[in-house]
Amino acid sequence: MTITRRNFLATAAAGGTAAAAACATLAPSGAQARESHQVPENAVGLLYDATLCIGCKACMSACKEANSLPLEDNIGEKLWDTPLELSGKTYNVIKIYQSGTMENKDKAENGFAHIKRSCLHCADPSCVSACPVSAMQKRPTDGVVTYNKDACIGCRYCVAACPFGVPQFQYDTPTPQIAKCQLCKHRMEQGKYAACAESCPTGATIFGSYKALSEEIERRRAMKPGEPNLFPRRTPDSGDTHEKAAPEYVDYVYGQKDAGGTQVRYLSGVAFDKLALPMGLPERSYAADSETLQHTLYGGMILPVVALAGLVTAAWKGSKDHHDDDDFDMFDHPEGGHK
Amino acid sequence: MVNHPIPSQVARNLRKGKAGPTAIGGSLVSPFTIVLAVLVGIALFFMAQRFIYGLGAVTNINNGYPWGIWVVWDVVIATGFACGGYAMALVCYILNKGEYHHLVRPALTASLFGYSLGGLSVLIDLGRYWNFWHILWPGYAQPGSVMFEVAACISCYILVLWIEFSPAFLEHFGFKDLKAKLNKVMFFFIGLGVLLPTMHQSSLGSLLVVFGYQIHPLWQTPLLPLLFLLTAVCMGFAIVIVEATWASVGFKRDIAGELPMLSKIGKIIMGILVAYLVIRLGDLVVRGAIFKVFTSGVKSVMFLIEMAVFVYPVVVLSSPANRKKLSKLLAAAMSMLTGAVLYRIDAFLVAYDTGPGWHYFPSVPEMMVTIGVIAIEVLAYIVFVRKFPILPGHSTPAAAE
């Protein structure tokens, strides 16, 4: 067909729209960038100090009981609950790092160390950002990341998105749910707190406000290794303490800034990458990256509406042209088909 | 039954060298369609198992690889294959190249099935499928989620595709007035039908942004949406070449009339692929990930294969002589499609690493379900082109008597 000024303009309009959209993709403007969400004012969380953990797994059994979870037998003895990792039946698991002769607790060389695996309750959770149906939500009050099975469609985007591999899907049932620690939100309603912290005999896991736990973390990091110190059980202010020589901590608080920060934080005597936790995560949350991109492209639906206007105009011009020079409509072929 | 062109149509063919779509008729039962039906049956058997016992009974997906081929192939890749209608609408109606007109309807047909079945495949894969409507329901829907945007656009596009396609039905059932009314407003749906795939084909790439470090740096980039969009449009054009070839071989039709158009499409594919390769490699250089090209084991190998099958069509299509040969066009198109498929498999599965100990390879039942979905698509396509006016009505020897 010949290029007339009219259809050239229509083409140019459509092309310009496409170019504008491409530019917006390529250059997310700083003004629209959403920053990582911060930990809420009244946030609660856990502190897990690996140097206090004796691997007794009392927290695992308390978690199963508190959340009415089934036992999981991975060694075929059918005697004990033996989960090896988080799963559709397990919200909380204690794992162990082993090296050489394993004679030194909390040492990387010829030593061993425990690590607790459960939801870290991110300040800006990937799972919440990923969930298309608001089944994963972060409570604005205490920052607990909750899951609502009645909203969930089982798409498993949260399972894939979590940088810590926490949410677990149930593959062995026709009515599956996402399995994930919710910091015993049902027990909080009764004035209690997380079962794992309540049942921990050494105070390796303690439950408290984010602020109180921050103070406790600072206190422990200031201790001189080897000198006797008091360590609280269950909560920072429970008054129930035991005395122990201060450990030698690695100079890192896991969860302080990782992937935007988490409300569950870890102290350890062994480097965290040896405990199979992802190291080198950015301080900016992945949710902020993803939502900034989405907002740049779809903020206020401005770009799509502009693009639609351009495309519809071009299609309208096109339809008129076809009509003018071809005497057929979009799909109109008077002689086509058959009766 | 063979459609004999009526004299006015023959006259118009002589005058314009093209013809309107016609149903090609013929029997629906053949050895090929019987095989397809058997494959559908096998898929239904495994689907029943999945709904009775859960996803684990049929698939190999796990909590390290929660998305398997039912997501990556049936949705991400299948909707890419179904971009033919999108690509053709873009050149024919938006860029106003009327000569592509009669390639639109066959392409649209493939898009219709590809997307409709992609949408249905999602229901098989969703763990709590009975809640699927939440994704578009105010109060549940979460607009910040990339998945929400993908779902909303795919749902709307399926609807738009059926509206765009309805003239073929209306023509067949003789609703002339309704068809005329619809054609008056069709330009709006055509515009929408180009916008929606643009949005969600790019969003299929954006899905991976939130995975962060879990996607290898050779694939993880803020440009994912652009790269997915370019390859999707390219898939659309490539599939038009492949479909035209298959239709001509399968239904023993003469393709000479379509070849000049297919040559031009080849040129478009080359242009988009060059843009894609420049952006892809430029991005790797800017981010400094280019140094990982040879040092990442299996991921490096997959990356290099992916690049090779993207470069091959550019080399082939750069020669005008090659663009006039159907065999070369087809080879380039198939190579391009292989590249786009690999790119999606790599980005979603090969480049995805959630930590040590997790592996995923689809189980046989899982693959049989995917094959069954493809069989449904091919079967539906055959039924449609035999019964409805889809393919351009070329003069055949039988009709010329």
Chai-1 contact restraints between the chains, C-beta under 6 A:
chainA,res_idxA,chainB,res_idxB,connection_type,confidence,min_distance_angstrom,max_distance_angstrom,comment,restraint_id
A,M1,B,G98,contact,1.0,0.0,6.0,A-B,restraint_1
A,N7,B,N96,contact,1.0,0.0,6.0,A-B,restraint_2
A,T11,B,L95,contact,1.0,0.0,6.0,A-B,restraint_3
A,T11,B,N96,contact,1.0,0.0,6.0,A-B,restraint_4
A,A14,B,I94,contact,1.0,0.0,6.0,A-B,restraint_5
A,T25,B,P225,contact,1.0,0.0,6.0,A-B,restraint_6
A,T25,B,L226,contact,1.0,0.0,6.0,A-B,restraint_7
A,S126,B,V210,contact,1.0,0.0,6.0,A-B,restraint_8
A,S129,B,G144,contact,1.0,0.0,6.0,A-B,restraint_9
A,S129,B,V210,contact,1.0,0.0,6.0,A-B,restraint_10
A,A130,B,S145,contact,1.0,0.0,6.0,A-B,restraint_11
A,A130,B,V210,contact,1.0,0.0,6.0,A-B,restraint_12
A,C131,B,Q142,contact,1.0,0.0,6.0,A-B,restraint_13
A,C131,B,S145,contact,1.0,0.0,6.0,A-B,restraint_14
A,P132,B,I135,contact,1.0,0.0,6.0,A-B,restraint_15
A,P132,B,Q142,contact,1.0,0.0,6.0,A-B,restraint_16
A,P132,B,S145,contact,1.0,0.0,6.0,A-B,restraint_17
A,P132,B,M147,contact,1.0,0.0,6.0,A-B,restraint_18
A,P132,B,F148,contact,1.0,0.0,6.0,A-B,restraint_19
A,V133,B,H134,contact,1.0,0.0,6.0,A-B,restraint_20
A,V133,B,I135,contact,1.0,0.0,6.0,A-B,restraint_21
A,V133,B,Y140,contact,1.0,0.0,6.0,A-B,restraint_22
A,S134,B,Y140,contact,1.0,0.0,6.0,A-B,restraint_23
A,S134,B,Q142,contact,1.0,0.0,6.0,A-B,restraint_24
A,A151,B,H134,contact,1.0,0.0,6.0,A-B,restraint_25
A,A151,B,Y140,contact,1.0,0.0,6.0,A-B,restraint_26
A,C152,B,R128,contact,1.0,0.0,6.0,A-B,restraint_27
A,I153,B,L126,contact,1.0,0.0,6.0,A-B,restraint_28
A,I153,B,R128,contact,1.0,0.0,6.0,A-B,restraint_29
A,I153,B,N131,contact,1.0,0.0,6.0,A-B,restraint_30
A,I153,B,F132,contact,1.0,0.0,6.0,A-B,restraint_31
A,I153,B,H134,contact,1.0,0.0,6.0,A-B,restraint_32
A,G154,B,L126,contact,1.0,0.0,6.0,A-B,restraint_33
A,G154,B,G127,contact,1.0,0.0,6.0,A-B,restraint_34
A,G154,B,R128,contact,1.0,0.0,6.0,A-B,restraint_35
A,C155,B,L126,contact,1.0,0.0,6.0,A-B,restraint_36
A,R156,B,P66,contact,1.0,0.0,6.0,A-B,restraint_37
A,Y157,B,M147,contact,1.0,0.0,6.0,A-B,restraint_38
A,V159,B,N63,contact,1.0,0.0,6.0,A-B,restraint_39
A,V159,B,P66,contact,1.0,0.0,6.0,A-B,restraint_40
A,A160,B,P66,contact,1.0,0.0,6.0,A-B,restraint_41
A,A160,B,W67,contact,1.0,0.0,6.0,A-B,restraint_42
A,A161,B,V210,contact,1.0,0.0,6.0,A-B,restraint_43
A,A161,B,F211,contact,1.0,0.0,6.0,A-B,restraint_44
A,P163,B,G212,contact,1.0,0.0,6.0,A-B,restraint_45
A,G165,B,T354,contact,1.0,0.0,6.0,A-B,restraint_46
A,G165,B,G355,contact,1.0,0.0,6.0,A-B,restraint_47
A,Q168,B,N63,contact,1.0,0.0,6.0,A-B,restraint_48
A,F169,B,P66,contact,1.0,0.0,6.0,A-B,restraint_49
A,Y171,B,G54,contact,1.0,0.0,6.0,A-B,restraint_50
A,Y171,B,L55,contact,1.0,0.0,6.0,A-B,restraint_51
A,Y171,B,G56,contact,1.0,0.0,6.0,A-B,restraint_52
A,D172,B,G54,contact,1.0,0.0,6.0,A-B,restraint_53
A,D172,B,G56,contact,1.0,0.0,6.0,A-B,restraint_54
A,T173,B,G54,contact,1.0,0.0,6.0,A-B,restraint_55
A,P174,B,G54,contact,1.0,0.0,6.0,A-B,restraint_56
A,P176,B,G127,contact,1.0,0.0,6.0,A-B,restraint_57
A,Y286,B,V210,contact,1.0,0.0,6.0,A-B,restraint_58
A,Y286,B,G212,contact,1.0,0.0,6.0,A-B,restraint_59
A,D289,B,V209,contact,1.0,0.0,6.0,A-B,restraint_60
A,S290,B,V209,contact,1.0,0.0,6.0,A-B,restraint_61
A,S290,B,V210,contact,1.0,0.0,6.0,A-B,restraint_62
A,E291,B,G144,contact,1.0,0.0,6.0,A-B,restraint_63
A,L293,B,S206,contact,1.0,0.0,6.0,A-B,restraint_64
A,L293,B,V209,contact,1.0,0.0,6.0,A-B,restraint_65
A,A307,B,L195,contact,1.0,0.0,6.0,A-B,restraint_66
A,L308,B,G191,contact,1.0,0.0,6.0,A-B,restraint_67
A,L308,B,L195,contact,1.0,0.0,6.0,A-B,restraint_68
A,L311,B,I94,contact,1.0,0.0,6.0,A-B,restraint_69
A,L311,B,G191,contact,1.0,0.0,6.0,A-B,restraint_70
A,L311,B,V194,contact,1.0,0.0,6.0,A-B,restraint_71
A,L311,B,L195,contact,1.0,0.0,6.0,A-B,restraint_72
A,V312,B,F188,contact,1.0,0.0,6.0,A-B,restraint_73
A,V312,B,G191,contact,1.0,0.0,6.0,A-B,restraint_74
A,A314,B,I94,contact,1.0,0.0,6.0,A-B,restraint_75
A,A315,B,Y93,contact,1.0,0.0,6.0,A-B,restraint_76
A,A315,B,F187,contact,1.0,0.0,6.0,A-B,restraint_77
A,A315,B,I190,contact,1.0,0.0,6.0,A-B,restraint_78
A,A315,B,G191,contact,1.0,0.0,6.0,A-B,restraint_79
A,W316,B,F187,contact,1.0,0.0,6.0,A-B,restraint_80
A,G318,B,Y93,contact,1.0,0.0,6.0,A-B,restraint_81
A,G318,B,N96,contact,1.0,0.0,6.0,A-B,restraint_82
A,S319,B,F187,contact,1.0,0.0,6.0,A-B,restraint_83
A,H322,B,G98,contact,1.0,0.0,6.0,A-B,restraint_84
A,D329,B,N183,contact,1.0,0.0,6.0,A-B,restraint_85
A,M330,B,N183,contact,1.0,0.0,6.0,A-B,restraint_86
A,M330,B,M186,contact,1.0,0.0,6.0,A-B,restraint_87
A,F331,B,P167,contact,1.0,0.0,6.0,A-B,restraint_88
A,D332,B,N183,contact,1.0,0.0,6.0,A-B,restraint_89
A,H333,B,G20,contact,1.0,0.0,6.0,A-B,restraint_90
A,E335,B,I6,contact,1.0,0.0,6.0,A-B,restraint_91
A,E335,B,S8,contact,1.0,0.0,6.0,A-B,restraint_92
A,E335,B,Q9,contact,1.0,0.0,6.0,A-B,restraint_93
A,G336,B,G20,contact,1.0,0.0,6.0,A-B,restraint_94
A,G336,B,P21,contact,1.0,0.0,6.0,A-B,restraint_95
A,G336,B,T22,contact,1.0,0.0,6.0,A-B,restraint_96
A,G336,B,P389,contact,1.0,0.0,6.0,A-B,restraint_97
A,G337,B,E171,contact,1.0,0.0,6.0,A-B,restraint_98
A,G337,B,H172,contact,1.0,0.0,6.0,A-B,restraint_99
A,G337,B,P389,contact,1.0,0.0,6.0,A-B,restraint_100
A,H338,B,N3,contact,1.0,0.0,6.0,A-B,restraint_101
